[in-house]
Amino acid sequence: MIILIDCDNQPVSQSNRLFNAIQQKIGIVSCAFLVGNSHGEHVKTWGLNTRKKFPSAIIDITVATNRKESADANLIMKMAYVKALFSIDSVCCIVVTEDNQIIAAAEILADDNLKEKRRVYITNLRNGNVKTSLPLLNC
């Protein structure tokens, strides 16, 4: 399973709650894409917490520039990689964000590649409320 986390708008204090829900409801994370802006501390802490919970996972950390929407653009580009994986494997993907552009990209990812949308989940650790046609992973 692959997880993509928008580290700028998701509280790292909720990482254990997220990771426990993933393990209980879906499985083990094999790859994590963690993206945030150039402040970087949230991204690094997300990386440490991910490594503790999923020690064998491949973890890709991207600290984007301070340019507006740079982190979001980076996370959407990571989805392009996930899209390529969907064509060769039955990969499950969780996108952790509250950002509408990233949610829209996840919906396109699901629509373009999947007969069953349930292979792409959305979750938002801040308040849980997101508008999407994709299934929600409640934590």
C-alpha positions in Angstrom: 0.0 0.0 0.0 1.1 3.5 -0.8 0.4 6.6 1.3 0.7 10.2 0.1 0.7 12.8 2.9 0.2 16.6 2.5 2.4 17.4 5.5 1.7 21.1 5.4 -2.0 20.8 6.4 -2.1 17.5 8.3 -1.1 17.5 12.0 1.8 15.3 12.7 0.4 14.8 16.2 -2.3 12.6 14.6 0.2 10.3 12.8 -0.2 7.4 15.2 -4.0 7.6 14.9 -3.7 7.5 11.1 -1.2 4.7 11.1 -3.2 2.6 13.5 -6.4 3.0 11.4 -4.4 2.0 8.2 -3.1 -1.1 9.9 -6.5 -2.1 11.2 -8.6 -1.4 8.2 -6.3 -1.8 5.1 -2.8 -3.2 5.9 0.9 -2.3 6.0 2.4 0.8 4.2 5.1 -0.3 1.8 5.8 3.2 0.4 5.2 6.7 1.7 5.5 10.0 -0.2 5.7 12.8 2.3 5.6 16.4 0.9 5.7 19.8 2.6 7.1 23.3 2.2 10.5 24.6 2.9 9.9 25.0 6.6 10.5 21.2 6.5 10.0 20.3 10.2 6.6 18.8 9.7 7.9 16.7 6.8 10.9 15.4 8.8 8.7 14.5 11.8 6.2 12.8 9.6 9.2 10.8 8.2 10.4 9.8 11.6 6.9 8.7 12.7 6.4 6.8 9.5 9.7 5.0 9.9 8.9 4.0 13.5 5.5 2.5 12.5 6.5 0.9 9.1 10.3 0.2 9.4 10.4 -1.6 6.1 8.6 1.0 4.0 10.3 3.0 1.3 9.9 6.7 2.4 10.3 9.5 0.0 10.5 12.9 1.7 10.2 16.1 -0.4 10.7 19.5 1.1 9.3 21.9 -1.5 10.3 25.5 -2.0 8.3 28.3 -0.4 6.6 29.2 -3.7 2.8 29.1 -3.3 1.3 25.7 -4.1 4.8 24.2 -4.6 4.2 21.4 -2.1 0.8 20.6 -3.6 2.3 20.4 -7.1 5.0 18.1 -5.8 2.5 15.8 -4.2 0.4 15.7 -7.4 3.5 14.8 -9.4 4.1 11.8 -6.9 0.6 10.7 -7.9 1.8 10.3 -11.5 4.3 7.7 -10.2 1.5 5.9 -8.4 -0.6 6.0 -11.5 2.2 4.1 -13.3 2.2 1.5 -10.5 -1.5 1.0 -10.8 -1.0 -0.3 -14.4 1.2 -3.1 -13.3 0.0 -4.0 -9.8 -3.0 -4.0 -7.6 -1.8 -1.1 -5.5 -3.9 0.5 -2.8 -3.3 4.2 -2.2 -4.3 6.6 0.6 -4.1 10.3 0.1 -4.0 12.3 3.4 -5.0 16.0 2.7 -7.7 18.6 3.1 -6.6 20.4 -0.1 -9.2 20.4 -2.9 -6.6 20.3 -5.7 -5.0 17.2 -4.3 -8.3 15.6 -3.8 -9.3 16.3 -7.4 -6.0 14.8 -8.6 -6.7 11.7 -6.5 -10.2 11.4 -8.1 -8.6 11.6 -11.5 -6.1 8.9 -10.5 -8.9 6.6 -9.5 -11.1 7.4 -12.5 -8.3 6.9 -15.0 -7.0 3.6 -13.7 -9.5 1.7 -11.7 -12.6 -0.4 -12.3 -13.0 -0.2 -8.5 -12.5 3.2 -6.9 -12.0 1.6 -3.5 -8.3 1.3 -4.3 -7.8 5.0 -3.6 -8.9 6.4 -0.2 -8.9 10.0 1.1 -8.5 11.0 4.7 -8.2 14.4 6.5 -6.8 14.4 10.0 -7.8 18.0 10.8 -11.6 17.7 10.8 -12.4 14.7 8.7 -14.6 16.7 6.3 -13.8 16.5 2.7 -16.0 16.4 -0.4 -15.0 13.5 -2.7 -16.5 10.7 -4.7 -13.7 8.4 -3.3 -14.1 6.3 -0.2 -13.0 7.9 3.1 -10.7 6.3 5.6 -12.0 7.3 8.9 -9.4 7.5 11.7 
